[in-house]
Amino acid sequence: MLYLEQVKLNMIKPEQKNIEKMAKELDKISKYNTLLSRVINEIMVNQQISYEKRHWFEEETGSYPFMPLPLSVQMSSMLLAKKSLAKKKNKIRFLDAGCGCGNTILMARAVDLAQIYHGIEFCNDTADKAEAILRTDRHPSIRIFREDIMTFKNYERYDIIYYYCPFCNKELQAKFEKLVEDQMRVGALLMPFMKLNNSIEKDDRFESIDGVYDRMFIKIKD
């Protein structure tokens, strides 16, 4: 199934005006059909492997195997993020912390969310898939860092930081969330999905934006 068809089938029934907006954006990204269809296939393969080895993987690493967010939710969130940063004049840098096989980076590319796209992926097999897929896109500013998101040192360099609950271990997840929130720079947008710690909603360093699935946050001061 082509990517656009997949999105239409999985779309969360929004208002008619939002459907029309979505349709315009989908037209813009038609060139990504083949590439994103390939990502969907990779996701299906990874999911099958993940569920077979899931308990072992979670016990050994404290993190989830690659489990992608529904595509319709991703698309809607990317469009909202793009609107939120529309006034930024500098080159926007996007980071996916725990990027899996690169599906979120491709989604961000499809809507021209940023000019620089980076991902962090600790699992070598998954990082191999991400690099193979993303090479096909031929974008000069895409890069995968094979690192641990807990020891990554450069969160402050990015304008958008995205993650989808990388840790099943609640203690690790809470530490990761605080690490990102402390290190990200003023003016940056945080796109967290299945966030564990909601204290950020009372943190005066951040302003919240109502998202399609979860809230997003802009850091307004250190």
N, C-alpha and C positions, 0 to 999 in steps of 0.2 A: 504494500500500500504506500502511495506517495505521501510525503510529509504533510502537504496541505490538506489532503483528505483526512489524515489522522487527526490534525488539529480540529477540523470541522466536526468530526465525530465525537471528539473528547471535550469540545468547548463547553464551559460552564455557562449555562443559558443567561447571557447578559441582556441588557436592554437593547432595543433595536438599533439605537444610534451607536452603541458600542460595537454591535455586530458589523455595522457599515464601516466604522473606523478600522476594525480588525481586518475586514475584507480588503481595504486599501493597503494596509501593511502587508497582508499576505501576497498581494499582487507584486509588491516591491521585492519580495524575497523568493520569487518563483525560481530564480537561477539556483537556489540552494536545494531544490527538490531532490536531485540525485544524491547529493552529499549527505543531506539530512536523513534521507531514507536509509543510507548506509549506516548512519549512526544509530537509527532505530534498530537495525539488525544487530549491531554490536551490543546494544542495550539488552536485547532479548537473549543473546548468547551469554552475556555477563550475568543477567538475572538468573538464568538456569544454573550456571556454575555457582553463583552466590548462594542460592537457596540450598544446594547440595552441601556446601561447606560452611554455611553461615554460622552455626554454633561454634565450630572450631575456630573460625576466623575471629569472631567476636571475643571469644575467651582469650585467644592469643594476643590480640592487638588492642582490645577495648574499643575498637571502631567498627562501623558497619562496612560490609562489602559494598560494591558499587550499586546504588539504588537510586535511579533518576526520579526527579520530580515530574509529575504529569506535564506533558508538553503545553497544554492549553494554559495551565497556571503559569508556567515559565514565560510564555509569550506575553500574556497580559501584564505580568510583573515587569518585564523588560520595557514594554511600552510606557508604563508608568514611571519607571526609573529614568527613561530618556526624557520624558516631559519634565521631571523634577530637576534635571541638570541642563535644561535647554539653554540657560543663560551663561553657562560656563564657556569661556573663550579659549582657554588653554587646551592642549591635547588631553583627552580623558583617558585615564589608565584603569582598566578593569582587571580584577583578580577574582578567580574562583578558587577558594580554599578547600581542597579535596575535590578535584575536578573530574575524577573518573575518566571516561573515555572521551571527554571534551565536548559533550553535547550542549552544555550550558554556554561554553565559549562560542560555539557555532550559532547558538540562538542569539547571543549578544551581537555577533558579527552580522547576522541576518537583518537586524533592525538598526545597524550602524550605531550601536550604543556608545562605542568608544573608538579610539584610534590605536590603542595599545591593549593587547589581550594576553594575560598571563594566567597560568593555572599551577596549582601545587598538587602533586600526587605522590604518595609514599609507596604505593604498590607498583613494582616494576612492570608486571604483566599489563596492568591497566594503563600505565603511563606509555608503554610501547604502543598500545592501541590508539591512545590519544594522539601521540605524535604522528602515527601513520595516517590517521584520518585528517588531522589538522594540516598536514603537509599538502594535502590535496587542495586545500583552500588557497594556498599560495600567498597568504597574507604575510608581509615581511615582519610584522610586529607581534606575531603569536609565539609564545614560548611556554614550555612546561618545565617547572622546577621539580626535580625528584628529591623532595625534602619532606620533613615532618612539619605539619602545620603548627605544632607546638613550639618548634624551635626556629621557625622562619623569622627573619630579622627585619623585613622591609615592608611591613603592613602600612607604615606611614607614607609610602610612595604612591599609594593608589587613591583614586577618586571614587571608585565603586568596589566594595568588597562583598562578595556573594558566598554563602555557604548553605548547605542543606544537611543539618544535624549530622556532622561527620562521626560523632562518638556515641556508642551505645552505653558506655560507662558515664554515668551522670556526673561524677566528680571531674572526669577529664573534660566533658562537654562544658561544664560551668567554668573551668579554668581557661579553656580555649576562648569562650565568649568574652570573658573579662580581659584576656590578653589582647584580643582584637580591638575591643572598645577602648582600652587604655592607649594602644599604640597608633590607632588610625588618626589621621590628621583632621584638623578643623576644616569643615566644608565637604568632607567625604560622606558618601552615602553607604550605609550598611543595609544589605539585603539578606536578612537571616530567615531561614525556613525551619519550622519546628524548633524554635528557640526554647531553651530550657529555662533560663533565668530571666524573669520579666522585670527585674529591678531597673533595667534601662529606661522603662517608662516613667520612673520617678527621678531619673538622673538628669539634673539640670544642664548637663553637657550636651544633651541630645534633644532634638525635636522629632516627633513621630509623624509618619505619613501613613494613612490608611491604605493598605495594599489589597490586592485581590484575594490573597490567601492568608498571609501574615503581614504584620506591619513592617515598614521600612523606617530607617532612622538616619537623620543628618546630624553630624557632630557640629555644634555651633560654638563650642569653646573647650579648652583643655581643662 
